Amino acid sequence: MTQTVIGLIGGMSWESSAVYYRLINERVRERRGGHHSARCLMWSFDFAQIEALQHAGRWDAAAALLVDAARRLERGGADVLVLCTNTMHRMAEAVQAGTALPLLHIADPTAARIRAAGMRRVGLLGTAFTMEQDFYKGRLARRHGLDVLVPGDEDRATVHRVIYDELVRGRVEASSRRAYREVIARLAARGAEAVILGCTEIMLLVGPEDSPVPLFDTTAIHAEAAVDWALGSAPR
């Protein structure tokens, strides 16, 4: 059986992109056995360039870079695109419009997994861009019927700070884990049946043992969806 070539747009940050690469290859090995691994290409950004554009609000410039990366992967032989970040799905439509390749949107398999678990009201953790803007919450609500809760102002600031000051720099601090546990507990107290780890680095910090409700790790879910597509077991 011939595998689809997965085109990964990574480096945002490389900490989670490395996890994508590992998870995708582990999943292929589990599914196909033996010495099998994934056929994939990765374009990895210098995250400092992307971070500066994000915080300057220069989303059009960031979108142009993503489209260029997608086209490079297409020319390299990729069959499908995986954008290894939640925040940069703000430009998902531009990326999709800029290439003939299908883009596997990170929110869709995450929402499908939540609905399959019989849940509807979920908390969302991520960068301030993901938690506060509509590109992500709106897709979860309009396409998938989820009721999305985000943390309050101070908690959002904490979640965002930890991502940019620590996790994308490879720092995992016990004090930040405690802070995230408290944020998650407050979302659960407001009625969240589960919490989406809506930044691909958050899984480096917290796991199921840190939450009173189920956690949905978008990194792992997205990687699994990419393998399902590559091996022909996902809807096209």
C-alpha positions as CSV (number, residue, x, y, z in Angstrom):
1,M,0.0,0.0,0.0
2,T,1.4,3.4,-1.0
3,Q,1.3,6.1,1.7
4,T,0.2,9.7,1.0
5,V,3.1,12.1,1.6
6,I,2.2,14.3,4.6
7,G,3.4,17.9,4.3
8,L,4.1,19.4,7.7
9,I,4.3,23.2,8.2
10,G,6.2,23.4,11.5
11,G,8.6,25.4,13.6
12,M,5.8,27.2,15.4
13,S,7.4,26.1,17.7
14,W,9.8,23.3,16.9
15,E,9.2,21.9,20.4
16,S,5.8,20.7,19.3
17,S,6.7,20.1,15.7
18,A,9.2,17.5,17.0
19,V,6.4,15.8,18.8
20,Y,4.2,15.8,15.6
21,Y,7.0,14.0,13.8
22,R,7.4,11.4,16.5
23,L,3.7,10.8,16.9
24,I,3.0,10.5,13.2
25,N,5.8,7.9,12.8
26,E,4.8,6.0,15.9
27,R,1.2,5.9,14.6
28,V,2.3,4.6,11.2
29,R,4.4,1.9,12.8
30,E,1.5,0.9,15.0
31,R,-0.9,0.7,12.0
32,R,1.5,-1.0,9.5
33,G,3.9,-2.8,11.7
34,G,7.4,-4.0,10.9
35,H,9.8,-1.3,9.8
36,H,7.2,1.1,8.4
37,S,7.4,4.8,9.1
38,A,5.7,7.9,7.7
39,R,6.4,9.4,4.3
40,C,6.5,13.1,5.1
41,L,8.1,16.4,4.4
42,M,8.5,19.3,6.9
43,W,9.0,23.0,6.3
44,S,10.1,24.5,9.6
45,F,10.0,28.2,10.3
46,D,12.3,30.3,12.4
47,F,9.7,31.0,15.1
48,A,11.2,34.4,16.0
49,Q,10.0,35.7,12.7
50,I,6.5,34.3,13.1
51,E,6.2,35.5,16.7
52,A,7.1,39.0,15.8
53,L,4.4,39.1,13.1
54,Q,1.8,37.7,15.5
55,H,2.4,40.2,18.2
56,A,2.6,43.1,15.7
57,G,-0.8,42.0,14.2
58,R,0.8,41.5,10.8
59,W,-1.4,38.5,9.9
60,D,-1.3,39.2,6.2
61,A,2.5,39.0,6.2
62,A,2.3,35.8,8.2
63,A,-0.2,34.3,5.8
64,A,2.1,35.0,2.9
65,L,4.8,33.1,4.6
66,L,2.5,30.1,5.3
67,V,1.3,30.1,1.7
68,D,4.9,30.1,0.5
69,A,5.7,27.1,2.8
70,A,2.6,25.2,1.5
71,R,3.7,25.7,-2.1
72,R,7.2,24.6,-1.3
73,L,5.8,21.4,0.2
74,E,3.5,20.9,-2.8
75,R,6.5,21.2,-5.2
76,G,8.4,18.8,-3.0
77,G,5.7,16.1,-3.5
78,A,3.4,16.5,-0.5
79,D,-0.2,15.2,-1.0
80,V,-1.8,16.8,2.1
81,L,-1.0,19.7,4.4
82,V,-0.8,19.7,8.2
83,L,-0.3,23.1,9.9
84,C,1.5,22.1,13.1
85,T,0.0,25.0,15.2
86,N,-3.4,26.1,16.5
87,T,-2.8,29.8,16.4
88,M,-1.7,30.0,12.8
89,H,-5.0,28.3,11.7
90,R,-6.1,31.9,11.7
91,M,-4.7,31.8,8.2
92,A,-6.1,28.4,7.3
93,E,-8.3,29.7,4.5
94,A,-5.5,31.7,2.9
95,V,-3.3,28.6,3.0
96,Q,-6.0,26.4,1.5
97,A,-6.7,29.0,-1.2
98,G,-3.0,29.3,-2.0
99,T,-2.4,25.6,-2.9
100,A,-4.2,22.7,-4.6
101,L,-3.4,20.5,-1.6
102,P,-6.1,19.7,1.0
103,L,-5.4,21.1,4.5
104,L,-6.3,19.1,7.5
105,H,-7.7,21.7,9.9
106,I,-6.7,21.0,13.5
107,A,-10.1,22.0,15.0
108,D,-12.1,19.4,13.0
109,P,-10.7,16.1,14.3
110,T,-10.6,17.6,17.8
111,A,-14.2,18.5,17.7
112,A,-15.1,15.1,16.2
113,R,-13.4,13.4,19.1
114,I,-15.2,15.6,21.6
115,R,-18.6,14.9,20.0
116,A,-17.9,11.2,19.8
117,A,-17.3,11.3,23.6
118,G,-20.8,12.7,24.0
119,M,-19.6,16.1,25.2
120,R,-20.7,19.6,24.0
121,R,-19.5,22.2,26.5
122,V,-15.7,22.6,26.5
123,G,-13.0,24.9,27.8
124,L,-10.3,26.2,25.5
125,L,-6.7,26.9,26.4
126,G,-4.3,28.4,23.9
127,T,-2.6,31.6,23.0
128,A,-4.5,34.8,23.5
129,F,-5.1,34.9,19.8
130,T,-6.7,31.5,19.9
131,M,-8.7,32.1,23.0
132,E,-9.9,35.6,22.1
133,Q,-10.4,35.7,18.4
134,D,-13.2,34.0,16.5
135,F,-11.3,31.9,13.9
136,Y,-11.0,28.9,16.3
137,K,-13.9,29.2,18.7
138,G,-16.2,30.1,15.9
139,R,-15.3,27.1,13.8
140,L,-15.9,24.8,16.9
141,A,-19.3,26.4,17.5
142,R,-20.6,26.9,13.9
143,R,-19.3,23.7,12.3
144,H,-19.5,21.3,15.2
145,G,-22.1,22.7,17.6
146,L,-19.7,23.0,20.6
147,D,-20.3,25.5,23.4
148,V,-16.8,26.9,24.0
149,L,-15.7,28.5,27.3
150,V,-12.4,30.5,27.7
151,P,-10.7,31.5,30.9
152,G,-11.2,34.9,32.4
153,D,-8.9,37.9,31.7
154,E,-6.1,37.1,34.2
155,D,-6.1,33.4,33.5
156,R,-5.9,34.1,29.7
157,A,-2.9,36.3,30.4
158,T,-1.2,33.5,32.4
159,V,-1.9,30.8,29.8
160,H,-0.5,33.0,27.0
161,R,2.6,34.1,29.0
162,V,3.5,30.6,29.9
163,I,3.3,29.5,26.2
164,Y,5.5,32.3,24.9
165,D,7.9,32.8,27.8
166,E,8.4,29.2,28.7
167,L,7.0,26.3,26.6
168,V,8.2,27.5,23.1
169,R,11.6,28.0,24.7
170,G,11.7,24.4,26.0
171,R,11.0,25.4,29.7
172,V,8.6,23.3,31.7
173,E,8.1,24.8,35.1
174,A,6.3,23.2,38.1
175,S,4.8,26.6,39.1
176,S,3.3,27.0,35.7
177,R,1.8,23.5,35.9
178,R,0.1,24.5,39.1
179,A,-1.2,27.6,37.5
180,Y,-2.6,25.7,34.6
181,R,-4.2,23.2,36.9
182,E,-6.0,26.1,38.7
183,V,-7.2,27.5,35.3
184,I,-8.5,24.2,34.2
185,A,-10.3,23.7,37.5
186,R,-12.0,27.0,37.2
187,L,-13.2,26.1,33.7
188,A,-14.6,22.8,35.0
189,A,-16.3,24.7,37.8
190,R,-18.0,26.8,35.2
191,G,-19.4,23.7,33.5
192,A,-16.8,22.6,31.1
193,E,-17.2,18.9,30.5
194,A,-13.7,18.7,28.9
195,V,-10.8,21.1,28.1
196,I,-9.1,21.5,24.7
197,L,-5.4,21.9,24.8
198,G,-5.6,24.4,22.0
199,C,-1.9,25.2,21.7
200,T,0.4,22.5,20.4
201,E,2.9,23.1,23.2
202,I,0.5,22.8,26.2
203,M,0.8,19.0,26.2
204,L,4.4,19.5,27.2
205,L,3.1,20.9,30.5
206,V,-0.1,19.2,31.6
207,G,-1.7,15.8,31.1
208,P,-4.8,13.9,32.3
209,E,-3.5,13.8,35.9
210,D,-3.7,17.6,36.0
211,S,-7.4,17.9,35.3
212,P,-10.7,17.0,36.9
213,V,-12.2,16.6,33.4
214,P,-10.9,15.0,30.2
215,L,-8.3,16.9,28.2
216,F,-8.2,16.8,24.4
217,D,-4.7,17.3,23.2
218,T,-4.8,18.8,19.7
219,T,-1.2,17.8,18.9
220,A,-1.9,14.1,19.3
221,I,-5.4,14.3,17.7
222,H,-4.1,16.2,14.7
223,A,-1.1,13.9,14.2
224,E,-3.4,10.9,14.3
225,A,-5.8,12.5,11.8
226,A,-2.8,13.0,9.5
227,V,-1.9,9.3,9.6
228,D,-5.5,8.3,9.1
229,W,-5.6,10.5,6.0
230,A,-2.2,9.2,4.7
231,L,-3.2,5.5,5.2
232,G,-6.6,6.0,3.5
233,S,-8.8,5.6,6.6
234,A,-10.0,9.2,6.9
235,P,-12.9,10.7,4.9
236,R,-11.7,12.7,1.9
